[in-house]
Amino acid sequence: MSRLAIGDHAPDFTLLTADGGQVALAGLRGQKVVIFFFPAAMTPGCTTQACDFRDSLSALRKAGYTVLGISPDPVDKLAEFTATAELTYPLASDADRSVLSAYGAFGEKKLYGKTVTGVIRSTVVVDADGRVELAQYNVKATGHVAKLLRDLGLA
């Protein structure tokens, strides 16, 4: 597993979204994008993180950032999650985990003291030119968005 570093080209992707559409990183060129990778919709930690992004969306948008959440969940589960948590930004399905892998957000991690393979809760900020502005791995579900806002100079 290779993690992205500041200045790397962000791997392009096209994924299906919870609303039945598609999102492509190339289609977001010219915008700054916060991509957060999460393990599973409708779990306590992922719900906390997703709602924190929802609640901070106006500050991020005001600073010119678009937010996108990506998980290996199927589109129908993401649609249910979007409705249940009243999320106001797109969620995309990476069922084959290829995008998660390309971004270094899938691989070995520690879970309750055991080494397992799975989604590594991560956030990658991509600048308007498609380069990595910030890459954070093994982030905590609680408090991560507040830390991200500080790291981006928005709080």
N, C-alpha and C positions, 0 to 999 in steps of 0.2 A: 504494500500500500504506500503510495507516494502522496504526501501532503502538498498542497499548493503554498506558495510563498508570495510575498508582496512583489509585484512586478510581473509575475507569470501571466501568460495568456490564459484567460478563463476558458475551459473546454466548452465548446458550443453544444447545444442540445435542443431537442424538440420533444416536448412531453404533453400528454393529455392532461387536461385540468378538470377540476371538480365540477365546473359549470358546463362540461361537455365540449369545450373548445380545446385549443392547443396554445402552448407558450413556447417560443424559441428565444434563446438568449440573443441570437443575431437580430431578432425583431425588437430587442430592447436596447440595441446599440444607440448611443447618444444619451442614454439615461444611466444614472447610478443605480445599481441593484443590490439589495440585501437579500441573499439567498440563505435560508436556514433549513438545515436538514434535520429531520426528527424521526424517531423510530416508529411510532405507531399512533395513529389518530385515536382520540377519545380515551387515552390513558391519562392518569392524573398529571404527570410531569409535562407531557406534550400539550395538554389542554392549558396548563398554566403558562407555558412558553408562548403558545399560539395566541392566547388572550392578552398576554403582555405586549406582543407585537401589534395586535389589534388596538390596544389602548394607547400605544405610542405611535400609531400610524400617522397622525396629523403632524407630529414633530418631524418624523422621517420624511414625509411628503413635502413639508415646508422647506426642508433642506435639500430637496430634489431627489430623494431616494424612492425607488419602487421596491416593494417587499414581495417575495415569493417564497412559499414553503414547499419543500419537496420531501416525500416519504415513499416507502415501497408499498404503501396501501393501495388497493384498487380504487378507481375513480368513484365508484358508488359509495365506498366508505368515506372518502374525502368529502364527497357532497353532503353526506349526513353530518360529518364533523363540522363543515362550514356552516350548515344550518343550525345545528345544536349550539355551537359556540359563537354564533353570529359574527363570523369572520368576514372582514371586508377587503380582503386581498386574495389573490389566487393561491390555490394549493394544487400541486402537480404530482402525478403518479409516476414513480420510477420502479415499476414492478420487477424489472430484471436487474435492478440495482447498478446499471451501467453508469449512470450519471453520478450516483453516490460514490461509486468506485473511482471514477475519473477525478472527483473532487477530494478524494481522500477521506470520505465520510462513511466508508464501509470497510470493515476489517476486524482485526482482533482488538478487543477491549476488555477491561475488567468489569465484571458485574457480580456484586456481592462476593468479592474475593476470588472469583473464578475467571479464567480467561475464556472468552466466548467470541464467536464471530457474529457481527451484527452492525447495525447502524450506529455510527459515532455521532452523537449530537454535536453539530458543527454549524458555524456561520461563516459565509464568505461574502465579502463586499466587493463588487465588481465596479470599476469606474466606467465612465462614458465611452472609453476607448476599448473596453473589453479586457482590461487587465485587473489583476487582483490588487485591491487597495488594502484589504485586511483579511486575514484568515485566522479563525479561532476554532480550535478543536477541543473535544471533551468538555464542552461548556456545561454549566449547570442549568437546569430548566428554570429554577427560581433565581431571579436577580440578573439573569444574563442580559436581558434587553436594556435594563438600566445601565449595566456596565458597558454595553455596546454604544449606547447613546453618549456616555462619557468618553469612550475611546474615539468616537467620531467628532467629539467637540460640540455635541448638541445638548449637553446637560451640565 
